[in-house]
Amino acid sequence: MKQLKPYKQLQDARGMFLGIVNTGLWKELNYIETEAGQTRGGHYHRETEELFFILEGEIEIKITSLDGLIKHVFTARKGHIFIVEPLEIHSFKCLTPSKWINVLSKKMDDKALDFYRI
């Protein structure tokens, strides 16, 4: 897993510009809302990288290797940006109502899913 910082931030009388990411070849973008107490994830991808940008809420993120070792546990909040690498099991427990953007390096294809539930 990689935690990122915005690559650029500008603010003036018009408002704010936040550069979320300017690397990678992203193929799919999704918007997600989840209620407090709900968990998402519990899966991994063999080939796909996933970038997450938290818009609202508090989410406990747990990253585990395929052999069951916990690699990272942290609470993501508004403005956090991170990438989940292939072969990392990722679970998101929403501590509060949460919203985020999810970007994938490989388009999800229902006929050949790169999605493995644990």
Residue frames as a rotation matrix with the C-alpha (Angstrom) as fourth column:
MET 1
0.580 0.815 0.000 0.00
0.815 -0.580 0.000 0.00
0.000 0.000 -1.000 0.00
LYS 2
-0.620 -0.725 0.302 1.16
0.723 -0.677 -0.141 3.51
0.306 0.131 0.943 -0.78
GLN 3
0.374 0.664 -0.648 -0.09
0.767 -0.613 -0.186 6.59
-0.521 -0.427 -0.739 1.02
LEU 4
-0.277 -0.402 0.873 0.00
0.875 -0.481 0.057 9.69
0.397 0.779 0.485 -1.18
LYS 5
-0.275 0.213 -0.938 -0.20
0.414 -0.854 -0.315 13.42
-0.868 -0.475 0.147 -0.74
PRO 6
0.827 0.555 0.095 -1.85
0.348 -0.371 -0.861 15.72
-0.442 0.745 -0.500 -3.27
TYR 7
0.005 -0.875 0.484 0.64
0.996 0.048 0.077 16.66
-0.091 0.482 0.872 -5.97
LYS 8
-0.819 -0.237 0.523 -0.59
0.324 -0.943 0.079 20.26
0.474 0.234 0.849 -6.01
GLN 9
0.084 0.863 -0.499 -2.85
0.990 -0.130 -0.059 22.53
-0.116 -0.489 -0.865 -4.00
LEU 10
-0.852 -0.263 0.453 -3.80
0.364 -0.919 0.152 26.07
0.377 0.295 0.878 -4.97
GLN 11
0.042 0.887 -0.460 -6.22
0.982 -0.122 -0.146 28.45
-0.185 -0.446 -0.876 -3.31
ASP 12
-0.953 -0.231 0.195 -7.40
0.265 -0.948 0.174 31.92
0.145 0.217 0.965 -4.30
ALA 13
-0.708 0.704 -0.061 -10.57
-0.562 -0.613 -0.556 34.02
-0.429 -0.359 0.829 -4.27
ARG 14
-0.206 0.637 -0.743 -12.27
-0.842 0.271 0.466 31.58
0.498 0.722 0.481 -6.66
GLY 15
0.862 0.452 0.231 -11.84
-0.507 0.736 0.450 28.59
0.033 -0.505 0.863 -4.34
MET 16
0.073 -0.835 0.545 -9.44
-0.657 0.371 0.657 25.64
-0.751 -0.405 -0.522 -4.16
PHE 17
0.573 -0.063 -0.817 -7.78
-0.660 0.556 -0.505 23.27
0.486 0.829 0.277 -6.64
LEU 18
0.238 -0.487 0.840 -6.51
-0.679 0.536 0.502 19.95
-0.695 -0.690 -0.203 -5.30
GLY 19
0.086 -0.318 -0.944 -4.37
-0.872 0.434 -0.226 17.75
0.481 0.843 -0.240 -7.54
ILE 20
0.736 0.321 0.597 -5.17
-0.616 0.684 0.391 14.23
-0.283 -0.655 0.701 -6.36
VAL 21
0.215 -0.679 0.701 -2.86
0.255 0.732 0.631 12.13
-0.943 0.043 0.331 -8.58
ASN 22
0.625 -0.057 -0.779 -0.85
-0.696 -0.492 -0.523 12.74
-0.353 0.869 -0.347 -11.74
THR 23
-0.621 -0.765 -0.171 0.70
-0.771 0.558 0.307 9.31
-0.139 0.323 -0.936 -12.29
GLY 24
-0.570 0.349 0.744 -0.59
0.034 0.915 -0.403 5.92
-0.821 -0.204 -0.534 -13.43
LEU 25
-0.871 0.365 -0.329 -2.84
-0.360 -0.017 0.933 4.69
0.335 0.931 0.146 -16.20
TRP 26
-0.707 0.651 0.276 -6.29
-0.167 0.226 -0.960 4.63
-0.687 -0.725 -0.051 -14.60
LYS 27
-0.951 0.306 -0.041 -9.17
0.077 0.362 0.929 2.88
0.299 0.880 -0.368 -16.43
GLU 28
-0.034 0.980 -0.197 -12.24
0.587 0.179 0.790 3.14
0.809 -0.089 -0.581 -14.16
LEU 29
-0.909 -0.168 0.381 -13.55
-0.161 -0.701 -0.695 5.72
0.384 -0.693 0.610 -11.68
ASN 30
-0.114 0.879 -0.463 -16.26
0.600 0.433 0.673 5.05
0.792 -0.201 -0.577 -9.06
TYR 31
-0.483 0.115 0.868 -18.06
-0.622 -0.743 -0.248 7.04
0.616 -0.660 0.430 -6.35
ILE 32
-0.320 0.297 -0.900 -19.00
0.480 0.869 0.117 5.14
0.817 -0.395 -0.421 -3.17
GLU 33
-0.188 0.327 0.926 -21.19
-0.806 -0.590 0.045 5.96
0.561 -0.738 0.374 -0.16
THR 34
-0.276 0.080 -0.958 -21.39
0.354 0.935 -0.023 3.69
0.894 -0.345 -0.286 2.88
GLU 35
0.618 0.609 0.497 -23.30
-0.293 -0.409 0.864 4.00
0.730 -0.679 -0.074 6.15
ALA 36
-0.200 -0.650 0.733 -21.63
-0.941 -0.081 -0.329 3.87
0.273 -0.756 -0.596 9.57
GLY 37
0.060 0.134 0.989 -21.02
-0.687 0.724 -0.057 0.34
-0.724 -0.676 0.136 10.88
GLN 38
0.954 0.298 0.041 -20.85
-0.161 0.622 -0.766 -1.22
-0.254 0.724 0.641 7.40
THR 39
-0.032 -0.983 0.180 -17.79
-0.211 0.182 0.960 -3.00
-0.977 -0.007 -0.213 5.99
ARG 40
0.901 0.176 -0.396 -16.68
-0.415 0.087 -0.906 -3.14
-0.125 0.981 0.151 2.37
GLY 41
0.016 -0.940 -0.339 -13.84
-0.966 0.073 -0.248 -5.02
0.258 0.332 -0.907 0.73
GLY 42
0.257 -0.039 0.966 -12.53
-0.527 0.832 0.173 -8.28
-0.810 -0.554 0.193 2.12
HIS 43
0.890 0.016 0.455 -11.00
0.355 0.602 -0.716 -9.07
-0.285 0.799 0.530 -1.25
TYR 44
-0.080 -0.916 -0.392 -7.87
-0.091 -0.385 0.918 -8.63
-0.993 0.109 -0.053 -3.36
HIS 45
0.911 0.231 -0.341 -6.94
-0.338 -0.052 -0.940 -8.26
-0.235 0.972 0.030 -7.02
ARG 46
0.497 -0.761 0.417 -4.16
0.676 0.641 0.363 -10.10
-0.544 0.101 0.833 -8.83
GLU 47
-0.227 -0.596 0.771 -3.46
0.961 -0.266 0.078 -7.33
0.159 0.758 0.633 -11.36
THR 48
0.346 0.536 0.770 -5.47
0.503 -0.799 0.330 -4.23
0.792 0.273 -0.546 -10.45
GLU 49
-0.831 -0.457 -0.318 -4.20
0.539 -0.519 -0.663 -1.27
0.138 -0.723 0.677 -8.42
GLU 50
0.307 0.943 0.131 -6.88
0.813 -0.331 0.479 0.79
0.495 -0.041 -0.868 -6.66
LEU 51
-0.841 -0.460 0.285 -6.54
0.281 -0.822 -0.496 4.44
0.463 -0.337 0.820 -5.73
PHE 52
0.162 0.884 -0.439 -8.83
0.946 -0.012 0.324 5.81
0.281 -0.468 -0.838 -3.02
PHE 53
-0.806 -0.259 0.532 -9.59
0.122 -0.953 -0.278 9.46
0.578 -0.159 0.800 -2.24
ILE 54
-0.378 0.659 -0.650 -11.69
0.926 0.252 -0.282 9.96
-0.022 -0.709 -0.705 0.89
LEU 55
-0.405 0.350 0.845 -14.26
0.259 -0.842 0.473 12.75
0.877 0.411 0.250 0.54
GLU 56
-0.006 0.530 0.848 -16.07
-0.816 -0.493 0.303 12.43
0.578 -0.690 0.435 3.86
GLY 57
0.860 0.500 -0.099 -16.17
-0.321 0.682 0.657 10.29
0.396 -0.534 0.747 7.00
GLU 58
-0.084 -0.849 0.521 -13.84
-0.976 0.175 0.128 8.06
-0.200 -0.498 -0.844 8.99
ILE 59
0.813 0.292 -0.504 -12.93
-0.464 0.848 -0.257 4.63
0.352 0.443 0.825 7.70
GLU 60
0.268 -0.731 0.627 -10.75
-0.579 0.398 0.712 2.00
-0.770 -0.554 -0.317 9.37
ILE 61
0.601 -0.197 -0.774 -8.58
-0.716 0.299 -0.631 0.58
0.356 0.934 0.039 6.61
LYS 62
0.350 -0.499 0.793 -7.02
-0.436 0.663 0.609 -2.85
-0.829 -0.559 0.014 7.09
ILE 63
0.473 -0.331 -0.816 -4.49
-0.815 0.186 -0.548 -4.19
0.334 0.925 -0.182 4.57
THR 64
0.427 -0.261 0.866 -3.49
-0.449 0.770 0.453 -7.85
-0.785 -0.583 0.212 4.89
SER 65
-0.496 -0.631 -0.596 -1.10
-0.860 0.260 0.440 -9.99
-0.122 0.731 -0.671 2.84
LEU 66
0.188 0.596 -0.781 -2.30
-0.711 0.631 0.310 -13.23
0.677 0.497 0.543 1.27
ASP 67
-0.415 -0.397 -0.819 -0.57
0.234 0.823 -0.517 -15.20
0.879 -0.406 -0.249 4.04
GLY 68
0.445 0.786 -0.429 -2.79
0.653 0.042 0.756 -13.44
0.612 -0.617 -0.495 6.60
LEU 69
-0.369 -0.641 -0.673 -0.23
0.917 -0.369 -0.151 -11.01
-0.151 -0.673 0.724 8.03
ILE 70
0.769 0.615 -0.174 -1.63
0.598 -0.788 -0.143 -7.55
-0.225 0.006 -0.974 8.77
LYS 71
-0.146 -0.839 0.524 0.46
0.941 -0.281 -0.188 -4.99
0.305 0.465 0.831 6.85
HIS 72
-0.920 -0.078 0.384 -1.34
0.017 -0.987 -0.161 -1.74
0.392 -0.141 0.909 7.68
VAL 73
0.037 0.947 -0.319 -4.24
0.978 0.031 0.206 -0.58
0.205 -0.320 -0.925 9.83
PHE 74
-0.927 -0.298 -0.227 -5.14
0.344 -0.918 -0.196 3.10
-0.150 -0.260 0.954 9.90
THR 75
0.112 0.970 -0.215 -8.11
0.709 -0.229 -0.667 5.45
-0.696 -0.078 -0.714 9.98
ALA 76
-0.732 -0.261 0.629 -8.63
0.664 -0.480 0.573 7.32
0.153 0.838 0.524 6.73
ARG 77
0.000 0.688 -0.725 -10.38
0.564 -0.599 -0.569 10.69
-0.826 -0.409 -0.388 6.83
LYS 78
0.904 0.424 0.059 -11.37
0.310 -0.553 -0.773 13.44
-0.295 0.717 -0.631 4.41
GLY 79
0.704 -0.626 -0.334 -8.48
-0.706 -0.667 -0.237 14.23
-0.074 0.403 -0.912 2.08
HIS 80
-0.030 -0.741 0.671 -6.55
-0.415 0.620 0.666 10.97
-0.910 -0.258 -0.326 2.54
ILE 81
0.613 0.072 -0.787 -5.25
-0.781 0.208 -0.589 9.43
0.121 0.975 0.184 -0.68
PHE 82
-0.189 -0.716 0.672 -3.82
-0.643 0.607 0.467 5.93
-0.742 -0.344 -0.575 -0.92
ILE 83
0.101 0.104 -0.989 -3.22
-0.902 0.429 -0.047 3.10
0.419 0.897 0.138 -3.38
VAL 84
0.395 0.049 0.918 -3.90
-0.496 0.852 0.167 -0.55
-0.773 -0.521 0.361 -2.66
GLU 85
-0.414 -0.705 -0.575 -1.48
-0.891 0.188 0.412 -2.75
-0.183 0.684 -0.707 -4.60
PRO 86
0.302 0.444 -0.844 -2.26
-0.613 0.768 0.184 -6.07
0.730 0.462 0.504 -6.29
LEU 87
-0.065 -0.216 -0.974 -2.36
0.317 0.921 -0.225 -9.06
0.946 -0.324 0.008 -3.91
GLU 88
-0.976 -0.158 0.150 -3.22
-0.080 -0.380 -0.922 -6.89
0.202 -0.912 0.358 -0.89
ILE 89
-0.234 0.923 -0.307 -6.44
0.858 0.344 0.382 -7.90
0.458 -0.174 -0.872 0.88
HIS 90
-0.949 -0.082 0.305 -8.27
-0.021 -0.947 -0.321 -4.71
0.315 -0.311 0.897 1.76
SER 91
-0.118 0.910 -0.397 -11.20
0.924 0.247 0.293 -4.15
0.365 -0.332 -0.870 4.11
PHE 92
-0.776 -0.026 0.630 -12.90
-0.050 -0.993 -0.104 -0.86
0.628 -0.112 0.770 4.92
LYS 93
-0.222 0.710 -0.668 -14.98
0.964 0.263 -0.040 -0.50
0.147 -0.653 -0.743 8.11
CYS 94
-0.274 0.196 0.941 -16.92
0.202 -0.945 0.256 2.75
0.940 0.261 0.220 8.07
LEU 95
-0.715 -0.074 -0.695 -16.86
0.699 -0.029 -0.715 4.35
0.033 -0.997 0.072 11.51
THR 96
-0.338 0.640 -0.690 -19.10
-0.087 -0.751 -0.655 7.20
-0.937 -0.161 0.309 10.32
PRO 97
0.755 0.546 0.363 -21.17
0.358 0.119 -0.926 7.70
-0.549 0.829 -0.106 7.16
SER 98
-0.175 -0.960 -0.219 -18.49
0.031 -0.228 0.973 7.89
-0.984 0.164 0.070 4.46
LYS 99
0.940 0.340 -0.021 -18.00
0.011 -0.093 -0.996 8.90
-0.340 0.936 -0.091 0.82
TRP 100
-0.024 -0.996 -0.091 -15.02
-0.174 -0.086 0.981 8.26
-0.984 0.040 -0.172 -1.41
ILE 101
0.632 0.023 -0.774 -13.72
-0.774 -0.033 -0.633 8.06
-0.039 0.999 -0.003 -4.95
ASN 102
0.249 -0.504 0.827 -12.24
-0.019 0.851 0.524 4.76
-0.968 -0.146 0.203 -6.12
VAL 103
0.524 -0.180 -0.832 -10.07
-0.841 -0.266 -0.472 4.59
-0.136 0.947 -0.290 -9.27
LEU 104
0.602 -0.238 0.762 -8.88
0.046 0.963 0.264 1.32
-0.797 -0.124 0.591 -10.83
SER 105
-0.299 -0.821 -0.487 -5.91
-0.621 -0.220 0.752 0.61
-0.724 0.527 -0.444 -13.08
LYS 106
-0.998 0.056 -0.022 -7.88
0.023 0.694 0.720 -2.12
0.056 0.718 -0.694 -14.85
LYS 107
-0.356 0.934 -0.020 -11.51
-0.884 -0.330 0.331 -1.90
0.302 0.136 0.944 -15.93
MET 108
-0.550 0.261 0.793 -13.68
-0.375 0.771 -0.514 -4.45
-0.746 -0.580 -0.326 -14.13
ASP 109
-0.505 0.316 -0.804 -14.87
-0.765 0.267 0.585 -6.94
0.399 0.911 0.107 -16.71
ASP 110
0.212 0.696 0.686 -17.80
-0.912 0.392 -0.117 -9.14
-0.350 -0.601 0.718 -15.59
LYS 111
0.897 0.131 -0.422 -16.55
-0.337 0.820 -0.463 -11.92
0.285 0.558 0.780 -17.90
ALA 112
0.249 -0.881 -0.402 -13.00
0.568 0.468 -0.676 -11.93
0.784 -0.060 0.618 -16.50
LEU 113
0.893 0.213 0.396 -13.10
-0.152 -0.686 0.712 -10.40
0.424 -0.696 -0.580 -13.00
ASP 114
-0.267 -0.950 -0.164 -9.83
0.229 0.103 -0.968 -9.60
0.936 -0.296 0.190 -11.24
PHE 115
-0.053 0.434 0.899 -11.62
-0.870 -0.462 0.171 -9.90
0.490 -0.774 0.402 -7.90
TYR 116
-0.258 -0.148 -0.955 -10.95
0.168 0.966 -0.195 -12.56
0.952 -0.210 -0.224 -5.26
ARG 117
0.423 0.540 0.728 -13.07
-0.646 -0.383 0.660 -12.57
0.635 -0.750 0.187 -2.10
ILE 118
-0.733 -0.675 -0.082 -11.55
-0.357 0.485 -0.798 -13.93
0.579 -0.556 -0.597 1.13
